[in-house]
Amino acid sequence: MKVSVLAKRILAYWVENPNAKDTLDGIADWWVRYQEFRFWRPRVKQALSELVKNNLVLEKRGRDSQLFYELNRKLNAEVHRIVANRRKK
C-alpha cells in the first residue's frame, strides 16, 4: 500500500505511541512537529557545527551544562552578506 510521506510520519508516531489519541489540531501541532523534530535535528546540529566552525555563531555552555548558541555580533556584516546572497538565489 502506498501512502504519502506525511501519512508515514503520522503512522510512525502511532507505532511509537500505540495508545495515542488526539484531534486533528493536536496531531498537526504535536505529532507532526515531533516527527519533523526527529527528522531535522541531525541536520540542524550539522548546520550549527558549520556556523560555529566559521565563527559566525558562538557556542556557550550554560550553568546546566547544556550548549547554547548565539550570533557572533562581531561578524554581523558578514552574516548579513551571507543571508542577502541566499535570498538572491
C-alpha positions as CSV (number, residue, x, y, z in Angstrom):
1,M,0.0,0.0,0.0
2,K,1.4,3.4,-1.0
3,V,0.9,6.4,1.4
4,S,2.3,9.9,1.4
5,V,5.4,10.9,3.4
6,L,3.2,12.8,5.9
7,A,1.0,9.8,6.4
8,K,4.1,7.7,7.1
9,R,5.2,10.2,9.7
10,I,1.8,10.2,11.4
11,L,1.9,6.4,11.4
12,A,5.4,6.4,12.8
13,Y,4.2,8.3,15.8
14,W,1.4,5.8,16.4
15,V,4.0,2.9,16.1
16,E,5.9,4.6,19.0
17,N,2.8,5.6,20.9
18,P,0.1,2.9,20.1
19,N,-2.4,4.2,22.7
20,A,-2.2,7.8,21.5
21,K,-5.4,9.6,20.6
22,D,-5.8,13.2,19.5
23,T,-7.7,15.8,17.5
24,L,-6.7,17.0,14.0
25,D,-5.2,20.1,15.6
26,G,-3.4,18.1,18.2
27,I,-1.9,15.7,15.6
28,A,-0.9,18.5,13.3
29,D,0.6,20.6,16.1
30,W,2.3,17.9,18.3
31,W,2.7,14.6,16.4
32,V,3.8,16.0,13.1
33,R,6.0,18.6,14.7
34,Y,7.6,15.8,16.8
35,Q,8.3,13.7,13.7
36,E,9.7,16.8,12.0
37,F,12.0,17.5,15.0
38,R,13.4,14.0,14.9
39,F,13.9,14.3,11.1
40,W,15.6,17.8,11.2
41,R,17.5,17.6,14.5
42,P,20.7,15.9,13.0
43,R,20.6,18.4,10.1
44,V,20.3,21.4,12.4
45,K,23.2,20.0,14.6
46,Q,25.4,19.7,11.5
47,A,24.4,23.3,10.3
48,L,25.2,24.7,13.8
49,S,28.6,23.0,13.8
50,E,29.3,24.6,10.4
51,L,28.3,28.0,11.7
52,V,30.4,27.6,14.9
53,K,33.4,26.4,12.9
54,N,33.2,29.5,10.8
55,N,32.8,31.6,13.9
56,L,29.5,33.1,12.7
57,V,27.8,31.6,15.7
58,L,29.2,31.2,19.2
59,E,28.7,28.1,21.3
60,K,28.4,28.5,25.0
61,R,27.8,26.1,27.9
62,G,25.1,27.1,30.4
63,R,25.0,26.5,34.1
64,D,23.2,23.3,33.5
65,S,26.0,22.2,31.0
66,Q,23.6,22.5,28.0
67,L,25.0,24.1,24.9
68,F,23.5,27.4,23.8
69,Y,24.1,29.1,20.5
70,E,24.1,32.8,19.7
71,L,25.0,35.0,16.8
72,N,28.6,36.4,16.8
73,R,27.7,40.0,16.6
74,K,31.3,40.9,15.7
75,L,30.7,39.3,12.3
76,N,27.3,40.9,11.8
77,A,28.2,42.4,8.4
78,E,29.4,39.0,7.2
79,V,26.2,37.3,8.4
80,H,24.0,39.9,6.6
81,R,26.0,39.4,3.4
82,I,25.6,35.6,3.6
83,V,21.8,35.9,4.2
84,A,21.5,38.5,1.4
85,N,23.3,36.2,-1.1
86,R,21.0,33.4,-0.1
87,R,17.9,35.5,-0.9
88,K,19.2,36.4,-4.4
89,K,19.4,32.8,-5.5
